[in-house]
């Protein structure tokens, strides 16, 4: 998964830029797999593939959740296991909506040229801690969120220093300091770079190496 980073002002402090670089590196590692052990096991077994063919072991006509399309607002048919440190939690995730931004949001800063012909989209996903350890240290949720545009192209996650102009008021940063309690729900909003003039058709949620992502169709 490719992650873009943009600066709101060309005069952003070097210290902030270095901090953002560290965050990008962490996000990139998380987005590429669930853990170093998983990657090593995957390479050794040759089964580290995405898609329903790699989810393995389906018999008797059983359908994996990633094989069927959900409607926006429909909860995941199975709980998604996320972990942090030595804790594990089972989350019900629900893709909600996409709010389109304006191309002007990408015109500030030194990276503006690479965003020519692009605009931003804000994808919303709700997560509920249904079971597992509680209270639980917050796991990474937003790095599992994805978007698809017309033609099947993936939106590119965007990390910013500060907030983009035109960001919706309810598109808040994830709170990774506050512990989760069982039954608690939170809404996550992730920013993506997408081509101008193309409709965002789906929100996705990664389920690791071995299962196809969950996929929600957005209203046409």
Secondary structure in CASP SS format (residue, H / E / C, confidence):
PFRMAT SS
TARGET T0000
AUTHOR 0000-0000-0000
METHOD secondary structure of the structure
MODEL  1
X C 1.00
X C 1.00
X E 1.00
X E 1.00
X E 1.00
X E 1.00
X E 1.00
X C 1.00
X C 1.00
X C 1.00
X C 1.00
X C 1.00
X C 1.00
X H 1.00
X H 1.00
X H 1.00
X H 1.00
X H 1.00
X H 1.00
X H 1.00
X H 1.00
X H 1.00
X H 1.00
X H 1.00
X H 1.00
X H 1.00
X H 1.00
X H 1.00
X H 1.00
X H 1.00
X H 1.00
X C 1.00
X C 1.00
X C 1.00
X C 1.00
X H 1.00
X H 1.00
X H 1.00
X H 1.00
X H 1.00
X H 1.00
X H 1.00
X H 1.00
X H 1.00
X H 1.00
X C 1.00
X C 1.00
X C 1.00
X C 1.00
X C 1.00
X C 1.00
X H 1.00
X H 1.00
X H 1.00
X C 1.00
X C 1.00
X C 1.00
X C 1.00
X C 1.00
X C 1.00
X C 1.00
X C 1.00
X C 1.00
X C 1.00
X H 1.00
X H 1.00
X H 1.00
X C 1.00
X C 1.00
X E 1.00
X E 1.00
X C 1.00
X C 1.00
X C 1.00
X C 1.00
X C 1.00
X C 1.00
X C 1.00
X C 1.00
X E 1.00
X E 1.00
X E 1.00
X E 1.00
X E 1.00
X C 1.00
X C 1.00
X E 1.00
X E 1.00
X E 1.00
X E 1.00
X E 1.00
X E 1.00
X E 1.00
X E 1.00
X E 1.00
X E 1.00
X E 1.00
X E 1.00
X E 1.00
X E 1.00
X C 1.00
X C 1.00
X H 1.00
X H 1.00
X H 1.00
X H 1.00
X C 1.00
X C 1.00
X C 1.00
X C 1.00
X C 1.00
X H 1.00
X H 1.00
X H 1.00
X H 1.00
X C 1.00
X C 1.00
X E 1.00
X E 1.00
X E 1.00
X E 1.00
X E 1.00
X E 1.00
X E 1.00
X E 1.00
X E 1.00
X E 1.00
X E 1.00
X E 1.00
X E 1.00
X E 1.00
X E 1.00
X C 1.00
X C 1.00
X C 1.00
X E 1.00
X C 1.00
X C 1.00
X C 1.00
X C 1.00
X C 1.00
X H 1.00
X H 1.00
X H 1.00
X E 1.00
X E 1.00
X E 1.00
X E 1.00
X E 1.00
X C 1.00
X C 1.00
X C 1.00
X C 1.00
X E 1.00
X C 1.00
X E 1.00
X E 1.00
X E 1.00
X E 1.00
X E 1.00
X E 1.00
X C 1.00
X C 1.00
X C 1.00
X C 1.00
X C 1.00
X C 1.00
X C 1.00
X C 1.00
X C 1.00
X C 1.00
X C 1.00
X C 1.00
X C 1.00
X C 1.00
X C 1.00
X C 1.00
X C 1.00
X C 1.00
X E 1.00
X C 1.00
X C 1.00
X C 1.00
X C 1.00
X E 1.00
X E 1.00
X E 1.00
X E 1.00
X E 1.00
X E 1.00
X E 1.00
X E 1.00
X E 1.00
X E 1.00
X E 1.00
X C 1.00
X C 1.00
X C 1.00
X C 1.00
X E 1.00
X E 1.00
X E 1.00
X E 1.00
X E 1.00
X E 1.00
X C 1.00
X C 1.00
X C 1.00
X C 1.00
X C 1.00
X C 1.00
X C 1.00
X C 1.00
X E 1.00
X E 1.00
X E 1.00
X E 1.00
X C 1.00
X C 1.00
X C 1.00
END
